[in-house]
Structure formats: C-alpha cells, structure tokens
Amino acid sequence: STIKQSQLASLSIAECVKKALERYSFQEWERELICLNMEDDFKFMGDELLMIHIIFNLLKNALYYIADASKGKISIILERGEEVNKLYFKDTGTGISQEILPHIFDHFFSKTENGTGIGLSFCKMAMERINGEISCFSKEGEFTEFLLTFPILK
C-alpha cells in the first residue's frame, strides 16, 4: 500500500527522534551510547510512524555494529539548511567496507547474520516518499554516517 500525500502532516523532526528513542526497546547500557544535538529542530511533511521506523532501523543497525566492534557511540544531529534540512545519524562502530557500501540500500541485501535486507531499502523508500533522500558515508573500522535530507517547508 502506498502512502498518499494526504496522509502526510507537518512534523517536528526532534519530536519524531524523541518518540523513537522513547519507544525503542534498548538494553539499559545502550541508551548511554546516544548523543543528541536537536536544538536545530525543523518541520517536514511526513508520516510520524514511518519516520520513527526509519530511526528504529538506523538504531538497530548501529547498535548491532557497535556491539560487533565492541566500541562506539551514536550521534544524532539536526541541521537547518538553506536548501534542505538534515538529520545526521552517525555511529562509530565497525564501519562499512567500500565494496559493500554501494549495495546497502538494495532490496534483500544484507551482511548481518539475521539480516533480511529490508531495513535500509525501507528507509530509502520512506524518505523518497516524502521527497527526501538518505545517503551513507562510511570508513571501515571507524564510522558509518547516514545523512537524511528533507525538503524545506515553504
């Protein structure tokens, strides 16, 4: 089923992030890994539940790779821009190799033990649905950073 534009509402990205963090079933120690900078909140036209699920997916992946690396933190930073608004989601876990990076948004592509390859392709579809984009930069052994861009509301 597709999301109709009429189902989209004007939302605060900081509120969506807060709700996602409240609802995510963290293990106690995992919460302490998250560093937030949400003072640059912005509004976007979207679907709250979809946005929360995008954040869930990014959290789940980041926590998996932080555990795998036995190191790392997660930073979520909001930035209002001239042309687009941005949400940066960065973890300092295992990072992604340059061979794998071009495929991470492909349907059913997964390198994790119990991965289905649906999470990031869902994130990409959901971002495109609201005329946004998601991209990823990574350095193996150091970090993975997702950049979610949102159209500016006129």
C-alpha positions in Angstrom: 0.0 0.0 0.0 1.3 3.4 -0.8 1.3 6.5 1.4 -0.9 9.1 -0.1 0.4 12.7 0.1 -2.8 13.5 2.1 -1.6 11.3 4.9 1.4 13.5 5.4 1.5 16.0 8.1 3.8 18.8 9.2 6.0 17.3 11.9 8.9 18.3 14.1 11.9 16.1 13.4 13.1 16.5 17.0 9.7 15.1 18.3 10.0 12.1 15.9 13.5 11.4 17.2 12.4 11.7 20.8 9.4 9.4 20.3 11.6 6.8 18.5 14.1 6.9 21.4 11.3 6.6 24.0 9.7 3.6 22.1 12.9 1.7 21.1 13.5 -1.4 23.3 17.1 -0.6 24.3 19.1 -2.6 26.7 19.9 -0.3 29.6 23.5 0.3 28.7 22.7 1.1 25.0 20.9 4.3 25.9 24.1 5.8 27.2 25.7 5.4 23.7 23.5 8.1 22.2 24.5 11.7 21.9 21.8 14.1 20.7 22.0 17.6 19.3 18.5 18.6 18.5 18.5 22.4 19.1 18.3 23.0 15.3 14.8 21.3 15.1 12.9 21.7 11.8 9.5 20.8 10.4 8.9 18.5 7.5 6.0 17.0 5.7 5.9 13.3 6.6 4.3 10.4 8.4 5.3 10.1 12.1 5.2 6.3 12.2 7.3 6.0 9.1 9.9 8.4 10.5 10.0 6.5 13.8 10.6 3.3 11.9 13.4 4.8 9.9 15.1 5.8 13.1 14.4 2.4 14.6 16.2 0.8 11.6 19.2 3.1 11.9 19.4 2.5 15.7 19.1 -1.3 15.3 21.9 -1.4 12.7 24.1 1.0 14.6 23.7 -0.9 17.9 24.5 -4.2 16.1 27.7 -2.9 14.6 28.8 -1.1 17.8 28.3 -4.5 19.7 30.2 -6.2 16.9 33.1 -3.7 17.2 32.9 -3.7 21.0 33.2 0.1 20.7 31.3 3.1 19.5 28.7 5.8 20.1 25.7 7.1 18.2 25.3 10.8 17.4 22.1 12.2 16.0 22.4 15.8 14.9 19.8 18.1 13.3 20.8 20.9 11.0 18.6 23.5 9.3 19.9 24.5 5.9 19.3 26.9 3.1 18.3 24.3 0.5 17.5 21.2 2.6 17.2 20.3 6.3 19.4 17.5 7.5 19.5 14.8 10.1 22.9 13.2 10.6 22.9 9.7 12.1 26.4 8.5 12.9 27.9 5.6 14.7 31.5 4.8 15.4 31.1 1.0 15.3 32.7 -1.2 12.6 32.0 1.0 9.6 31.1 -0.4 6.1 33.6 -1.6 3.5 33.8 0.3 0.2 32.8 -2.9 -1.7 29.5 -3.2 0.3 28.6 0.5 0.6 27.0 0.9 -2.9 24.6 -2.0 -2.1 23.3 -1.2 1.4 20.0 0.3 0.1 19.3 -2.6 -2.3 16.3 -4.8 -1.5 17.2 -8.0 0.4 20.9 -7.1 0.5 22.3 -8.0 4.0 25.7 -8.8 5.5 24.4 -9.4 9.1 23.8 -12.8 10.5 20.0 -12.5 10.8 19.5 -9.5 8.5 16.7 -9.6 5.9 18.0 -6.7 3.7 14.7 -4.9 4.2 15.6 -2.2 6.7 17.7 0.2 4.7 15.7 -0.3 1.5 12.6 0.6 3.5 14.4 3.7 4.8 15.2 4.8 1.3 11.6 4.2 0.0 10.1 6.0 3.0 12.5 9.0 2.6 11.7 9.2 -1.2 8.0 9.1 -0.4 8.3 12.4 1.4 10.6 13.9 -1.3 13.6 13.4 0.9 16.8 11.4 0.5 19.0 9.1 2.5 22.7 8.6 1.8 25.6 6.9 3.6 29.2 7.7 4.1 31.5 5.2 5.9 35.1 4.4 6.7 35.7 0.8 7.6 36.9 0.4 11.2 35.9 4.0 12.0 32.3 5.2 11.4 29.1 5.0 9.4 27.1 8.1 8.9 23.7 8.4 7.3 22.5 11.7 6.0 18.7 12.2 5.8 17.8 15.3 3.8 14.3 16.9 3.9 12.8 19.5 1.7 12.4 22.9 3.3 8.7 23.7 4.1 7.6 26.9 2.3 
